[in-house]
Structures are given as C-alpha cells and as structure tokens.
C-alpha cells in the first residue's frame, strides 16, 4: 500500500537528483544474510583457517621427511652415540633402514591425513562462501527490483543515474565477486601467508628475517619498476596507434567521399604508414616486458641461492658445536623456512591482487543500497488510506490544482500535487488507498482519444477548447493544428500503446522488443558462435606465416625454457645430498657451487624468458599490424550497403581494428610459448624420473594428470563462472527491463508486486544452478589442494622404501618428487591463467569473415568497360530501389527520366523523395532493385567503377577535408595519377582560394589539422532505444559535448558520456538539454549516448554537437591569424569545412548483447573443452589404476628378498 511521507523528496526535488556513491563498509555487503547464514559464514572462515594451516604443515612434514632421509645415510655423524654433526670424537652412525621406513610411514600417514583435512576444509569453505554469495545475490536482486518498482514517478523524473537495469547485472555481479569466491580465495591466501610466515619464524627467525629483508625489498622494487615500464610503454603504444586510428576514423566517416574519388588505395597507404609507428612501439614494449619478466625470474632464483647458501652455512656451523649443544638449524628447519617464506610471499601477493575487487564491490553496493533504503513519497508497501467498498461511479473533479513535475519546476497520483485537490466520488485522492484504485478504473489505457465523449484541449496550463473530436476538428483551432501537425506520430504512438498494453497486462515483452531481440540479437549470437566453432588454430597460424623465423626461434627457446623447472629440481636434489656430507668444509664448497648454479639458472631464465617472449612479441605485433592493414583495406573495398548495416558503424569498425587484431595474439603469440613450455617441462620431468628411478618415476607420473587437470579446471571454473551467471539470468533481466521501462504503465495498473513475483520465479532456475555450481567449485579446489599432499606422501614413502631395500640414492627421490609434483602444480596454475584461446578464436573468426566477405559493387582493377568518348547523357529507365536495411520502404518506384549532355539540371522534391538516392545510384554506391541507370545508352553496371567515378565531379552535402595539406586535399580529386603543382594552383584559383592559401606561412604545404574538430548534426532516436556515438579524442585535447531535444514526447531524453576506460563520467541525465566538457589525459574513444528507453511511445529528434579542442595549440593559430590580420571568426568559419561526420553506432544493446553472445560462444567452446578433458581424465585414471595393480607387487619386491613377503 502507498503512504505519503516528506522524508524523501522534501522541499527541493533536486536533493534526489544524484544518488550517493560513498562506498559502504565491507561488512554491510553481507546484510542480506540471515542468522543461520552468518553462522555458516563463521564456519567457512574457520574452515579456511584450517585449510590455510595445512599448507605450512605440509612444508613441516616435508622438512621432517627430508631430515629423515639425510640422517639415514652413512655419512651423518654422532657424538658419543647420539647427536649429529661434528669432528674429532664423532663416529659414523650405522644405517638403519627400518627406522627410516617407519619414520616415513608415520610422516606419510600424517601427510595423508593433512591432505584429507585440506580437501574437506577447502571444499567446505569455498562451497560455503560461493553458496552464501549466490543466496545473498538472489535476495539482493529481488530487493533491488522491488525497491525500483516501489519508487514514485517523481523520483524517476529527477534521478540522474537512470541505468537501473544494468545494475541488476553488473553491480550485483561486482558485489557477488566481493563476497563470493574472491572473498574465499583472499581469506585463504591471506591466512596461509600469515601462518606460513609464523611457522618460518618459529623454525628460524634469524634466517627468515635475513631472507625477507634481503630479497623482498629488491623483488618488490623490481616488480614495481617493471610494472611502471609496462604501463608507460603500453600508453606510448596506444598513443602511437591513435594517429593510425584517426586515419581509419577519418576515412570510414567520409567513406562516400573516398569512394567518389577512388581514394581507397591512398587511404590504405596512409594508414599503413601510420601503423609503422605503432608496430615499432609495440615491439619495444614486448621486448622490455619480456626481459623484465626474465629479470623477475632471476631474482626468484637468486633468492633460492641466498636461502640455500646461508641456511646450509648455519647448518654446518651448528654441526661443529653439535657435541656441546643442540644445533639451531638442520635440514628440516631449512626446508620449512625455505618453502614457507616462498609460499607466504606468493600467497600474500595473490591476496593483495583481490583488494581492488573488494573496493569495486563496495562502490557497486552503495548505488544499490541507496535505492533499496530509500522510502518514497508514495509507498505501495505501506497499508494506509481508504479502500472503498462501494462501486466506483467515476465522478472526477479538479479543484484549483497547481502542479509541476519535480524535474521541471518552471514549466494520476504518480506525483504529489503542490496545491489544490483531485476528488474522486467526493473523496480526496490523497486519502485513497492507491492500490485499490486501478481495480475500479474502467478506462482502457491507450484508447484512441478521438473516440472520447469529450475532449479537453489544454494550452499553457489553461483549458482552451472543449468538445468532441469532430466538433473540434471543424473549428480548425488549437486541437486541429495539433492533430494535423502530429498525425503520423499519433498513429505510430497508438500502435505502440496497444502493444504496450498487451505487454503490461500479459507480462510479456513488448512486440517491438521481441522483434528487436529475435531479428537482430539471436542472429548475432549465432554468427559469433559459428565463428568460434569454425575458426581453427591453423587458420590463425596461417595469418602469422610470414613471421615463421621469429616463431620458430621463439618455439625453440620455449623448449629450452621448459627445462628450467626440472633443472631447478635437479639442483635441489643434489643440494639435499650435500647436506649428508661429513666434511663440512667440502660440503660448504659444494653448497657454494650449487648456489652459483642457481644463479646460473637465473641467468638462464633471463635469456630464455627474455628472448622467447621477445620473439613471440615481435611476431605477434607483426600479425596485429598485418591484420589491421588487411582489415582496413577490406573495409575500404566494401560497397555502401555494407556500411548501412548497423553493426558496421564507424565506431564499431574502428574498435574492431584496434581490439580484434590485437586479441588474435592470444592464440598465436605467447599462448604457443606457454604450450611448448608446458609440454617440454612435462616431457623432461617424466623422462628424468623414468631415467633415474623407473619405479618411482611411474608412481610420480601417476599423479601428474590429476595435479595438472585439477589446477587447470580450478582456474577455468573461476574464470568462467561470471560468464555462466550472466547468460543464465538474461531472461530474468529482460523481465526487470520491461518493468522499469514501462514503470508508468506498471504503476497505473498496480502490477509492481506481480512483476516482482515473475522476476523472482525467473531468477530461481539460475539461482539453483549457481548454488550447485558452488559445490563443483569447492570440489575442484579441495581436490587440487589435497592431491598435492597425496602425491608427496606416495612419492616419498615409496622413495624411502626403495632407499631401504634397493639402496637407491636419496637425492634422486628429491629430484623426482620436485620435478614431477611441484613443477606440475606451477604449470597447472600457469596454464589455467594463460591468455584466453577462445577470445582469440572469436576475434580471429570476425577478422577472417571480414577478409573473406564478398563485395558486390567494388570491381577488381581492370574489370568492366573503360569510359571512352561519352557525351555525358544520363538516363533512368524504370528504376526501382530500396535501401538494403529498409527493404520494406521503396524510395524510387519506377523512376524514369533523361538528362541531355551539357545541360544543367536540378532535381527537387521534399525530404525523402529520392534526390540524394539518384546521385548515389549514378555514382554506383548502390545497385537498383529493378531497372537501369544509363550513361549514353550504356548501363553503368558494365563500366569500370574507378573509370566511371574518375570522370565525375561532385560536391557532397557535407564536404569533407582530410588531415592532409592543402595541396593533397586538392589533388584528392584525381587519385589515378600524381597531380602537378601547377594543376593544383589552377584549381585553387578557380575556387577563389589561391590567394588565401598563398598568404599562409607554409602555403600549400599547410596541413588542415586544426586544433580541434566540430560536428553538429541531428539524430533520430526511436522510442524505447538508446543510441551511442564514438568520438576519438587525442591525449591532451578537450572534449565538449552538447545535446538538445528538438522534438518528440515530453521533450526530454537521457544523456551520458562514457570514458574510454568504461567509466561513466557524465551520468545519465533526463533533460531537455545538457552538455559535458573534459580535458582527456590519455585519449581514446569516448562514447556519447542518448537514451530514449523510458519513452515507450514517442521518438526523439536530437541535435548533437561534439567538438574537440587542443587549447595548447590554439594560441599558435590565433597568433598566426593576427599576423595575417584575419579575424578568428573568419578563420573558424573556414575551419568549419574540416567538420567530419561521425558515424552512427549501434545502440548500447548491441554492445552488451554482443559481449554476452561472445561470452556464450566462449562458454559453449569451454564446455566441449571440459568434456574432452573429462573423458581424457577418466581414461588416464583407468590406465593408471591398471598399471598400479599390475606393478604393485614388483614395486615393493626387494632384490635381496626375491619372491619373499612384501616388507612394509
């Protein structure tokens, strides 16, 4: 029920224009959890603590195992029969195989138990966090829509940020990330890093501090420097491409001019020349990034070297005093400190990477909570007011009513009255229960006004005419003029009103919305899915074939890089062998040698990582450059019908040149190096294990697929969960969109609760799927973590068995364990977060489709008849024509006329009669649907296109000048040859501009690159839609955007400006006119959006004005003008000729739905990918189990006890 309050809008409605965006405290993100849910959350945090504690426990058990193996050798010394290490009175200890095996069995059991605990705790806390996040988001979405539909119409008119529906998807998703799997991972990483550091300090605070103080600052500073260099070089590369991007935008925006003068080749050459700078900057960035990453790898191995060198030194010094006191450091403590510090540093860095997600979630929650917590003036959820029991008579009376809209004070119980009253059957409408009213209304919303018994015409708030439709039309007064002026628009509105009423009463989407979704978006999704499905890796590699020397070298270096981790494991195993030496001086010398080896591995990493990534970066940038060049050339060769397609708007094409070409590198560049490195590492590690100890190698290899696949799935599932959720709630979001779009109709019918109920039911299936998905995430995470424990337990226990019964070298056990377990874990994580291959497939598919697209009008060079001695007569013979994107509208209906040579003929007619269409058919921009266009009795379709256009001179409705010199712009009229300077000057004299050009300091070499550009044009925005336009702004330039509603509906529309980084810098404002100005620091494509979604009846005619200025260069131009004694006004008038027409861009639904369809294509591809690996995993498990059953006896048979009982 509705309640009247004064707590929301107050005296000044503008108090509610802007929604507060102050981030909410993090704990308030969990406000929709019940007491029971909060208890589950507490248990989840406790489980995360247990799972985190298991990580250092694994390192402790591993250290104790290492200590057992070292002490079980013959070399360790004992003082007086006990103790270890020392000289003089020390005597060798007898080798006790059974004690080693018993100790390893005990620690392996502990490790198995820790693995089970890790699996259960990891599954529980990840599942609980994700499940509670889904429950909370389910409630949050419902409450948010309920709060939206609860607000009064006055609030909708005054609020600036009108992007309500997108918040249901985008902002709620950001909140879910901040409280779901991100929170669980951050909690796990943070707790594990703290506990690991605590264990390291406990086992040896001095060595721990030495490692932290010596290596951590260097690594942190180096990482910061590398990051800054990468950001700086990336910005430089973007700026270098901006010049090429401006050439593309300029040519595509003026494509008719380019076609008319056959300037495609000239524009392609200019674009290619500008791309050279971007190519050079990209290669420099790639090389610096590659060697920067290599240097970080070097610092990593330098840290290993420091820890092992200084730790062994402390161990050997302790052994010298072992006869008098217990050593402070031993093999176990060194191992525990080494791995715990390493894991603590890595996990702490991972935890810090999530902090930005928490900040984004807090800001996103603020915009949602402000609406949820707002109490409207007219509240449908408060049961107050009078509910009449008797039948409504329908007596309505207005008494001294004074009213203004909250958004327009200067100029229905939706909005409160200021003065006066509205009386229904003798009762003030303020005292009635609003939800009761629609039940008794008999008037059908949307009924034709001309059928009303009485029509009241109001002008300037006063009644000017009263009567029926026929009587008012016969008077030919105010009502008559209104009907005549808007006859066409009234008919269109009546159709839309009828459709809207059917939608509002049946809870179905409006018909125009259905048509839009069924005609435009599903074909787009289908097209993108087919592109992702049919674009193979080899198709993408063929595009990069010219760089095969760089790819071959990079592939070879990647193979060498794959030996880095096995080499690390080999040196670590040899180092563990040195710790058992009785001669401490000799042992220390060997340790020093292995410390140098680790530094050598670091240098090896710099070379392999640096050179390998540099090769792939160079080849990748060349591929990007080539794809941009070929794509731009293909775009220029398309006919005009291709440009009429809304998807092929100028902004979208420029973004495709910029983004898709770069995305293809994800499948052909670094991705190849990672795959090569992964398989090389697997091959070398497996070969090394099978060579050193075949039996132990087989045992270790059995766990490799589990570790690799588990970590791979873990990363992929976390990466794709957001995509799945976005696709699953699409239908629910469309319901919310219909409700908010038609809020006035929904409110008038009192259907707010009905829409909330439909929305709730629509959310239930994806909610259940998300909850089930949370269990899968927990299982994968727990399995990936627990499998590491199981692998270590099996490998080292069986290694101890082989040491005891077959006298194998224990150093080989360490080598195999590290190479085939730890290396696989790191590689699994690397592959999981590698660049997305599917994104590259989709981008490559779009590019290949573009390059293979058919061109119906653009001829190949030399095809067609060349123009001979034509007299110049033109004739239209029964020409019928419809534009390809408007086939239902026939522009020319059997047009026939002839123009004699050497005659001046004018074609006149009203707007839309086909005047411009005739000129475009003569220029062969389009092909007639029927009939022929003749040039001296020759059909122009048979004439060579370039030859035809080269003999035509045209001044377009909107003349375009390019970013070239005066001479180049004049010579653009004949691109078939090099125009001499004399001809250029003669043409300028004919146009009466020669004297002005000559008076400039640079004369005909003056470039027409004014400090800014200005565009002023009118756009038509259909009802219920939004149109966005892109404008590139140079770094340092100032963007100014102004718009004004010229005609349509209530004279208002939404207006917003989106920064190139995606941030909305000017929130949606529902006004009659608005403007925005900003000096751009980084430059890029700004999106200027005009929103008419909340007008379901009236289209809007908008005047849009976009300018960019370079204030830092404007003074130079004004001084130049002053020296020439030319006023700025005159000069700016001349510069107006530089105005460029910005192409229309498909409305924002094209962008969002294109991304969703692309995500859907990725999801479909990932599902097949997961299915393949699942089947492969099952086959590997079956094969491994068979091998284990077959070899289990032989693995435990000792040569000294051939055929005897298996010893445990």
Helices and strands as residue ranges (DSSP letters): G 13-16, G 26-30, H 35-71, E 77-78, E 91-92, H 97-150, H 153-158, H 164-179, H 181-211, I 212-216, H 217-253, H 255-260, H 264-320, H 331-352, H 355-373, E 396-402, E 419-424, E 427-428, G 429-431, H 434-440, G 449-451, E 455-459, E 462-467, H 469-475, H 478-485, H 487-506, H 511-516, I 517-521, H 522-534, H 537-543, G 545-547, H 548-561, H 563-578, H 584-637, H 640-644, G 646-648, H 650-663, H 665-668, H 670-692, H 694-728, H 730-741, H 743-749, H 752-806, H 810-817, I 818-822, H 823-832, H 837-851, E 874-881, G 884-886, E 892-899, H 915-922, E 930-935, E 938-939, G 940-942, H 945-950, H 966-971, H 981-990, H 994-999, G 1003-1005, E 1013-1021, E 1026-1033, E 1038-1047, E 1053-1058, E 1064-1071, E 1073-1079, E 1084-1091, E 1100-1109, H 1111-1123, H 1128-1135, G 1136-1138, H 1148-1196, G 1199-1201
